Amino acid sequence: MNSEKAPPNAVPTGVPEDDVRLSAVREELEVGVRTTETGSVRVRKVVHEEMEPLSMRLREQHVEVTRITVNRPVEERTEPRREGDTLIIPVYESRCS
């Protein structure tokens, strides 16, 4: 067998140079992941409660709404105004003529 013509994995057979035998190799590989316990952690929760007096001011407001019907056309709109402790907010209605 001539080493210049033969492939690198050729095996000499002792037969004429035209016959060459090749050895075939098959490899298989399996890849996987394995979980391994390497340690552990212990977690503990402790709740401490304390009762503490708390002073708060509570405030309450009451509002009285009174609607007074005027039923007359106005020339111009007026802004909200105060009369003593009373806040007067004008309410307008638009009508098509």
C-alpha positions as a Markdown table, in Angstrom:
| # | Residue | x | y | z |
|---|---|---|---|---|
| 1 | Met | 0.0 | 0.0 | 0.0 |
| 2 | Asn | 1.3 | 3.4 | -1.0 |
| 3 | Ser | 1.2 | 5.8 | 2.0 |
| 4 | Glu | 0.9 | 8.8 | -0.3 |
| 5 | Lys | -2.5 | 7.6 | -1.7 |
| 6 | Ala | -4.0 | 6.0 | 1.3 |
| 7 | Pro | -6.3 | 8.0 | 3.7 |
| 8 | Pro | -4.9 | 8.5 | 7.2 |
| 9 | Asn | -7.3 | 5.9 | 8.7 |
| 10 | Ala | -6.6 | 3.2 | 6.1 |
| 11 | Val | -5.7 | -0.3 | 7.5 |
| 12 | Pro | -3.1 | -2.4 | 5.4 |
| 13 | Thr | -4.8 | -5.6 | 4.2 |
| 14 | Gly | -2.1 | -7.4 | 2.4 |
| 15 | Val | -4.1 | -7.2 | -0.9 |
| 16 | Pro | -3.3 | -5.2 | -4.0 |
| 17 | Glu | -3.1 | -1.5 | -3.7 |
| 18 | Asp | -6.4 | -0.8 | -5.4 |
| 19 | Asp | -8.3 | -2.4 | -2.4 |
| 20 | Val | -8.2 | -0.3 | 0.7 |
| 21 | Arg | -10.2 | -1.0 | 3.9 |
| 22 | Leu | -11.2 | 1.9 | 6.1 |
| 23 | Ser | -12.0 | 1.4 | 9.8 |
| 24 | Ala | -15.2 | 3.2 | 10.8 |
| 25 | Val | -15.5 | 4.5 | 14.4 |
| 26 | Arg | -18.8 | 5.6 | 15.9 |
| 27 | Glu | -18.8 | 7.7 | 19.1 |
| 28 | Glu | -21.9 | 8.7 | 21.0 |
| 29 | Leu | -22.1 | 11.3 | 23.8 |
| 30 | Glu | -25.0 | 11.9 | 26.2 |
| 31 | Val | -25.0 | 15.2 | 28.0 |
| 32 | Gly | -27.3 | 15.8 | 31.0 |
| 33 | Val | -27.7 | 17.9 | 34.1 |
| 34 | Arg | -27.8 | 16.3 | 37.5 |
| 35 | Thr | -29.0 | 18.2 | 40.5 |
| 36 | Thr | -27.0 | 17.6 | 43.6 |
| 37 | Glu | -27.8 | 18.9 | 47.0 |
| 38 | Thr | -24.7 | 20.8 | 48.3 |
| 39 | Gly | -26.2 | 22.2 | 51.5 |
| 40 | Ser | -29.3 | 23.7 | 53.0 |
| 41 | Val | -30.5 | 26.9 | 54.5 |
| 42 | Arg | -32.9 | 27.3 | 57.5 |
| 43 | Val | -35.1 | 30.3 | 57.5 |
| 44 | Arg | -37.0 | 31.5 | 60.5 |
| 45 | Lys | -39.4 | 34.4 | 60.9 |
| 46 | Val | -40.0 | 36.1 | 64.2 |
| 47 | Val | -42.7 | 38.8 | 64.6 |
| 48 | His | -42.6 | 41.2 | 67.5 |
| 49 | Glu | -45.7 | 43.2 | 68.2 |
| 50 | Glu | -45.9 | 46.3 | 70.3 |
| 51 | Met | -49.0 | 48.1 | 71.5 |
| 52 | Glu | -48.5 | 51.9 | 71.7 |
| 53 | Pro | -51.1 | 54.6 | 72.4 |
| 54 | Leu | -51.6 | 57.0 | 69.5 |
| 55 | Ser | -53.4 | 60.2 | 69.8 |
| 56 | Met | -55.1 | 61.5 | 66.6 |
| 57 | Arg | -57.4 | 64.3 | 65.9 |
| 58 | Leu | -60.5 | 63.1 | 64.0 |
| 59 | Arg | -62.3 | 65.8 | 62.1 |
| 60 | Glu | -65.7 | 65.6 | 60.5 |
| 61 | Gln | -67.3 | 68.0 | 58.1 |
| 62 | His | -70.9 | 68.2 | 57.1 |
| 63 | Val | -72.1 | 70.2 | 54.1 |
| 64 | Glu | -75.6 | 71.4 | 53.4 |
| 65 | Val | -76.5 | 72.0 | 49.8 |
| 66 | Thr | -79.5 | 74.1 | 49.0 |
| 67 | Arg | -80.6 | 74.7 | 45.4 |
| 68 | Ile | -82.5 | 77.9 | 44.7 |
| 69 | Thr | -84.2 | 78.1 | 41.4 |
| 70 | Val | -84.0 | 81.6 | 39.7 |
| 71 | Asn | -85.7 | 80.7 | 36.3 |
| 72 | Arg | -84.7 | 83.9 | 34.6 |
| 73 | Pro | -82.2 | 84.7 | 31.8 |
| 74 | Val | -78.9 | 86.2 | 32.8 |
| 75 | Glu | -76.8 | 88.7 | 30.8 |
| 76 | Glu | -73.4 | 87.5 | 32.1 |
| 77 | Arg | -72.1 | 84.7 | 34.3 |
| 78 | Thr | -70.8 | 85.5 | 37.8 |
| 79 | Glu | -68.0 | 83.9 | 39.7 |
| 80 | Pro | -68.6 | 81.8 | 42.9 |
| 81 | Arg | -68.7 | 84.1 | 46.0 |
| 82 | Arg | -68.9 | 84.0 | 49.8 |
| 83 | Glu | -71.6 | 85.5 | 51.9 |
| 84 | Gly | -70.6 | 85.0 | 55.5 |
| 85 | Asp | -70.0 | 81.3 | 56.1 |
| 86 | Thr | -71.9 | 80.4 | 52.9 |
| 87 | Leu | -70.3 | 79.7 | 49.6 |
| 88 | Ile | -72.5 | 80.5 | 46.6 |
| 89 | Ile | -71.7 | 78.8 | 43.3 |
| 90 | Pro | -73.9 | 79.8 | 40.4 |
| 91 | Val | -75.2 | 77.0 | 38.2 |
| 92 | Tyr | -76.2 | 77.8 | 34.6 |
| 93 | Glu | -78.2 | 76.0 | 31.9 |
| 94 | Ser | -77.8 | 76.6 | 28.2 |
| 95 | Arg | -80.9 | 76.6 | 26.0 |
| 96 | Cys | -81.1 | 76.8 | 22.3 |
| 97 | Ser | -83.6 | 79.4 | 21.0 |
